[in-house]
Amino acid sequence: MTINQYDFNGKKAIVRVDFNVPLQDGKITDDTRIKGALPTLKLILEKGGSLIIMSHMGKPKGKVKPELSLGQIVDAVSAALGTPVKFAKDCANAEAEAAALKQGEVLLLENLRYYPEEEGKPVGIDKEDPAYKAAKEEMKEKQKEFAKKLASYADCYVMDAFGTAHRKHASTAVIADYFDADNKMLGLLMEKEVQAVDNVLGNIKRPFIAIMGGSKVSSKIGIIENLLGKVDKIILCGGMTYTFSKAHGGEIGKSIVEMDKLDVALGVEELAKKNGVELVLAPDCVTADDFSNDANRTVCPVDAIPANLEGLDAGPEAQKIFADAIKGCKTILWNGPAGVFEFDNFCDGSRAIGNAIAEATAEGAFSLIGGGDSVACVNKFGLADKVSYISTGGGALLEAIEGKVLPGVAAIKGE
């Protein structure tokens, strides 16, 4: 079933969205996630349905924390939808509010993660404890009951929270078991996200380049190895630059490094060579004598950084090499910055990548940007309308590209 085919007239739809928006003094500082869900929510209302919206916020870990209450965003959601939104203060005991919902009305449930059953993890017991296994099985059963309760509020289920699709939580996957195939579907945002991943991996136009940044090789190794079987070129930048340099005996000063992953870095280089993939690493970097925007800057080769300095950005030569590698590519994936982009004085490497991607996109490339930091880069440099697609899900996007099945998608498709 697809959301465009479904007849919502007179029906109640329970919709999992990602309203985990940043708050400051109870006010939303970035409403991107709310805007992302609007097409799905408005479509259901336009088709004569009523809405029960559910989401998590932050990590309350099974406890009620007022500062993480979704009650703080009711007014903002009402304004965005253009209709009043009711609020259920207890997501697990909202039968009365759901039953009273009339056609065209909207109900927002309180933070799902106030209940440990949402994530399905035992609380207050260590994984090493002999009793953990039994506690986990018990929690699994409780998670099913929690999901069943949520499902009982509505006639159909819509999954539209790509940012949590890689988690088998009660509201993102387990709940789907309580709806038949004709009454569960992906939302419009999820459809776009799944299609964007398919465009990158299932319909590759070459040359295909991936730009992987960030601080650690370890957190990206799965996706890097997976990509080495698909891409023509791969740029590895950011903090992992110095682990690769150290693996070859380079002097990296105070730069971030994973000493226990030097063999992994060498293994990546071997795999790239074996697969005929052009591996692009920064030859130089911008170093600092302190981790701050106002630190003294110097350009150094990545294998000859003085002991008192640390690399915080890709150097001028690296920026040119990165831009040249991106030029002419037809499929582009970017996840992770080239340096400490939050500091204006150390964001030139990330900016050079962003500009090169924008130029390639203007020439017909499909560019997919994913992960919080990469998206923040694109927004910071004013390039959001110059790339093909910006993904709302960091972890989910990476796992999808890594080739893993996303529980939130599989539950709808019956996989």
C-alpha atoms as one frame of an Amber mdcrd trajectory, in Angstrom:
protein
   0.000   0.000   0.000   1.161   3.544  -0.712  -0.013   6.712   0.969  -1.280
   8.129  -2.348  -3.438   5.058  -3.001  -4.917   4.781   0.492  -8.428   6.020
   1.283  -8.098   7.951   4.556 -11.684   9.245   4.492 -13.201   8.832   7.958
 -10.163   6.925   9.219  -7.703   7.575  12.027  -4.054   7.390  11.016  -1.295
   6.978  13.572   1.833   8.508  12.056   5.394   8.082  13.329   7.267  11.311
  12.619  10.622  12.652  13.761   9.816  15.760  15.803  13.064  15.484  17.776
  13.732  19.173  17.154  16.381  21.260  18.938  14.979  23.457  21.710  16.364
  26.432  23.575  14.364  27.796  26.517  11.414  25.776  25.263  11.562  27.371
  21.793  12.367  25.485  18.575  15.662  26.649  17.050  15.380  24.579  13.835
  12.010  23.356  12.536  13.394  21.417   9.538  12.044  18.094  10.857   8.546
  19.476  11.373   8.539  20.922   7.848   9.729  17.580   6.494   6.666  15.779
   7.898   4.083  18.335   6.688   3.412  16.874   3.203   2.391  13.519   4.719
   0.339  15.011   7.554  -1.465  17.481   5.293  -2.200  14.812   2.681  -3.950
  12.624   5.284  -6.080  15.567   6.447  -6.895  16.570   2.864  -8.050  13.002
   2.184 -10.540  13.178   5.072  -8.523  11.424   7.756  -7.719  12.380  11.337
  -4.190  12.315  12.740  -2.547  10.771  15.757   1.069  11.972  15.638   3.782
  10.230  17.636   7.477  11.000  18.088  10.336  10.857  20.528  12.406  13.766
  21.806  15.920  13.427  23.161  17.008  10.522  25.344  14.907  10.409  28.519
  15.748   6.677  28.815  12.363   5.576  30.101  11.862   8.444  32.526   9.551
  11.455  32.430  11.652  14.574  31.861   9.615  17.808  31.438  12.408  19.447
  29.443  11.905  16.730  26.801   8.117  17.013  26.627   6.523  17.269  23.196
   3.967  19.551  24.843   6.475  22.354  24.172   5.969  22.085  20.413   2.163
  21.809  20.227   1.735  25.466  19.213   4.449  25.206  16.547   2.902  22.048
  15.065  -0.563  23.686  15.124   0.811  26.708  13.257   2.649  24.533  10.724
  -0.438  22.396  10.025  -2.822  25.333  10.082  -5.171  23.548  12.471  -5.392
  23.180  16.286  -3.469  20.215  17.706  -4.694  18.425  20.832  -2.147  16.899
  23.213  -2.199  13.561  25.049  -0.007  13.807  28.148   0.522  10.031  28.324
   1.229   8.242  25.049   0.465   4.812  26.514  -2.908   5.788  27.954  -4.464
   7.938  25.261  -7.427   5.691  24.380 -10.005   8.306  25.372  -8.338  11.144
  23.420  -7.923   8.906  20.352 -11.529   7.650  20.519 -12.871  11.222  20.750
 -10.938  12.352  17.663 -13.267  13.582  14.917 -12.579  13.709  11.183  -9.938
  16.340  10.388  -8.733  16.629  13.993  -5.153  16.156  15.177  -3.742  14.617
  18.363  -0.050  14.713  19.338   1.114  12.037  21.783   3.641  12.723  24.544
   7.282  11.613  24.144   7.342   7.894  23.340  10.684   7.429  25.070   9.198
   8.271  28.448   8.480   4.548  28.315  11.467   2.135  28.144   9.210  -0.193
  26.120   9.612   2.145  23.126  13.310   1.331  22.695  12.914  -2.142  24.132
  16.003  -1.983  26.322  16.059  -3.143  29.965  16.566  -0.213  32.342  18.829
  -0.278  35.408  20.598  -3.538  34.590  24.084  -3.912  33.144  24.652  -5.937
  29.958  27.262  -7.997  31.821  24.759  -8.959  34.536  23.742 -12.660  34.251
  20.110 -11.538  34.614  20.334  -9.228  31.574  19.296 -11.858  29.017  16.077
 -12.706  30.880  15.366  -8.990  31.423  15.819  -8.359  27.711  13.352 -11.118
  26.789  10.843  -9.744  29.296  11.251  -6.244  27.846  10.725  -7.628  24.342
   7.278  -8.860  25.397   6.508  -5.524  27.045   7.572  -3.748  23.853   5.031
  -5.781  21.882   2.262  -4.832  24.309   3.256  -1.163  24.120   3.206  -1.291
  20.307  -0.164  -3.075  20.364  -1.597  -0.327  22.571  -0.377   2.401  20.202
  -1.815   0.501  17.239  -5.206   0.246  18.958  -5.691   4.014  18.661  -5.979
   3.992  14.861  -7.215   2.314  11.690  -3.931   2.580   9.810  -0.215   3.190
  10.392   2.126   5.515   8.493   5.893   5.388   9.018   7.469   8.728   8.096
  10.462   9.010  10.446  13.503   8.094   8.354  15.863   9.338  11.072  14.747
   6.433  13.312  14.078   3.814  10.603  17.281   1.946  11.506  15.969   1.247
  15.014  13.562  -1.607  15.783  11.538   0.426  18.253   7.888  -0.089  19.185
   6.698   2.890  17.151   9.027   2.479  14.161   8.736  -1.241  13.403   6.962
  -3.440  15.985   3.663  -1.528  15.684   3.425  -2.554  12.020   2.774  -6.163
  13.117  -0.660  -5.066  14.341  -1.831  -3.771  10.961  -2.444  -5.829   7.835
  -0.597  -5.025   4.610  -3.449  -2.856   3.296  -3.377  -0.566   6.336   0.308
   0.252   6.777   2.485   2.356   4.508   5.489   4.642   4.207   4.928   8.397
   4.373   5.955  10.777   1.598   9.228  11.714   3.328  10.172   8.055   3.779
   9.348   7.343   0.132  11.676  10.176  -0.934  14.470   8.989   1.365  14.244
   5.387   0.161  14.191   6.592  -3.453  17.232   8.832  -2.847  19.227   5.873
  -1.515  18.075   3.799  -4.493  19.195   6.582  -6.849  22.665   6.366  -5.362
  22.994   2.609  -5.090  20.463   1.119  -7.481  20.733   3.498 -10.413  24.344
   4.595 -10.390  25.496   6.990 -13.077  29.271   7.060 -13.324  31.737   8.281
 -12.312  30.447   7.742  -8.745  32.319   9.454  -5.901  31.792   9.210  -2.160
  33.182  11.796   0.251  33.506  10.402   3.759  34.630  12.717   6.526  34.400
  12.795  10.278  36.782  12.068  13.086  36.988   8.277  13.202  37.739   5.494
  10.758  36.054   3.028  13.131  32.618   4.644  12.898  32.710   4.617   9.086
  34.596   1.411   8.297  31.485  -0.629   7.426  30.182   1.905   4.950  33.660
   2.620   3.515  34.231  -1.093   2.802  30.743  -1.377   1.275  31.292   1.671
  -0.910  34.645   0.401  -2.164  32.681  -2.194  -4.098  30.483   0.438  -5.723
  32.310   3.745  -6.223  34.903   4.855  -8.752  36.508   7.332  -6.348  36.413
   7.916  -2.608  37.642  10.944  -0.670  38.497  10.184   2.957  38.912  13.383
   4.936  38.372  14.984   8.333  39.930  13.497  11.449  40.480  10.088   9.860
  43.149  11.730   7.665  45.615  11.491  10.544  45.005   7.796  11.216  45.921
   7.094   7.570  48.988   9.326   7.864  50.101   7.626  11.090  49.615   4.192
   9.480  52.457   5.161   7.122  54.679   6.434   9.925  53.753  10.094   9.536
  54.296  12.700  12.240  50.833  14.034  13.140  51.503  16.167  16.229  48.467
  16.429  18.508  45.995  15.503  15.757  43.180  13.089  16.456  44.200   9.481
  15.730  42.969   5.920  16.332  46.150   4.035  17.103  44.281   0.713  17.210
  42.952   1.245  13.678  46.213   1.736  11.751  45.915  -1.747  10.233  42.305
  -0.987   9.282  43.470   2.127   7.397  46.070   0.094   5.505  43.400  -2.518
   4.783  41.145   0.162   3.264  43.997   1.239   0.993  44.549  -2.387  -0.104
  40.838  -2.918  -0.785  40.653   0.295  -2.816  43.618  -0.838  -4.920  42.124
  -4.331  -5.367  38.774  -2.854  -6.528  40.378  -0.257  -8.786  38.959   2.614
  -6.749  40.795   5.931  -6.713  41.429   6.719  -3.039  41.877  10.460  -2.417
  43.567  11.598   0.802  44.656  15.072   1.853  48.386  15.754   1.322  48.317
  18.869   3.525  46.290  20.331   6.371  45.638  23.533   8.285  46.992  23.121
  11.800  46.328  25.001  15.017  48.164  25.472  18.294  44.869  25.292  20.177
  41.396  23.840  19.577  39.657  27.153  18.979  38.589  29.408  16.134  41.154
  32.011  17.147  44.131  29.632  17.257  47.266  30.397  15.250  47.073  28.668
  11.869  49.807  27.006   9.821  49.725  24.833   6.711  51.671  21.562   7.061
  52.074  18.297   5.154  49.844  15.703   6.885  52.885  13.549   7.646  55.042
  16.338   9.073  52.979  18.111  11.726  55.033  19.576  14.605  54.459  17.995
  18.016  52.674  21.074  19.451  50.144  21.420  16.596  47.004  19.565  15.495
  45.318  19.334  12.121  41.854  20.933  12.068  41.113  21.318   8.352  42.155
  20.177   4.890  44.952  22.328   3.435  44.920  24.407   0.216  46.449  21.614
  -1.896  43.953  19.093  -0.490  41.071  21.427  -1.282  42.161  21.619  -4.926
  42.649  17.846  -5.164  39.203  17.209  -3.630  37.503  19.649  -6.024  39.285
  18.114  -9.026  38.203  14.614  -7.936  34.540  15.686  -7.695  34.545  17.543
 -11.023  32.823  15.550 -13.769  31.298  12.951 -11.430  27.646  11.977 -12.074
  26.736  10.453  -8.695  27.967  12.041  -5.459  27.495  10.992  -1.830  28.744
  13.248   0.970  28.804  12.236   4.624  31.087  14.031   7.048  33.042  17.318
   6.944  36.697  17.830   6.024  37.548  19.642   9.232  36.187  21.489  12.244
  33.657  23.332  10.089  31.948  24.857  13.146  34.989  27.165  13.414  34.845
  29.737  10.608  38.645  29.736  10.324  38.736  25.958   9.778  35.854  25.372
   7.381  37.549  26.037   4.022  38.075  22.326   3.302  34.388  21.539   3.831
  33.408  24.631   1.843  35.602  23.537  -1.092  33.855  20.146  -1.130  30.408
  21.771  -0.915  31.150  24.195  -3.746  32.538  21.420  -5.964  29.424  19.300
  -5.340  27.172  22.265  -6.182  29.057  22.838  -9.455  28.836  19.151 -10.408
  25.111  19.121  -9.560  24.574  22.142 -11.812  26.177  20.085 -14.593  23.743
  17.190 -14.106  25.137  15.085 -11.251  22.864  13.517  -8.596  24.180  14.591
  -5.183  23.003  13.097  -1.889  24.005  14.806   1.350  23.480  12.904   4.588
  24.450  13.105   8.238  23.958  16.032  10.591  27.358  17.642  10.075  27.268
  17.476   6.276  23.761  18.921   6.239  24.927  21.669   8.616  27.806  22.403
   6.214  25.456  22.691   3.241  23.206  25.056   5.192  26.118  27.091   6.544
  27.529  27.640   3.060  24.125  28.456   1.526  24.185  25.428  -0.787  20.937
  23.687   0.243  19.198  24.565  -3.029  22.254  23.638  -5.096  22.381  19.906
  -4.290  19.976  17.157  -5.385  18.840  15.754  -2.057  19.459  16.354   1.644
  18.666  13.339   3.829  16.990  13.800   7.209  18.539  10.643   8.644  22.219
  10.286   9.484  22.459   6.806  10.992  19.591   5.448   8.909  21.108   6.742
   5.679  24.509   5.227   6.463  23.028   1.848   7.349  20.912   1.824   4.178
  23.950   2.632   2.056  25.950   0.041   3.986  23.468  -2.467   2.616  21.656
  -3.143   5.896  17.903  -3.682   6.019  16.161  -0.833   7.870  13.605  -2.260
  10.349  11.294   0.733   9.807  11.142  -0.001   6.058  11.130  -3.794   6.328
   8.165  -3.712   8.745   6.050  -1.920   6.129   7.206  -4.008   3.182   6.868
  -7.275   5.106  10.518  -8.214   4.534
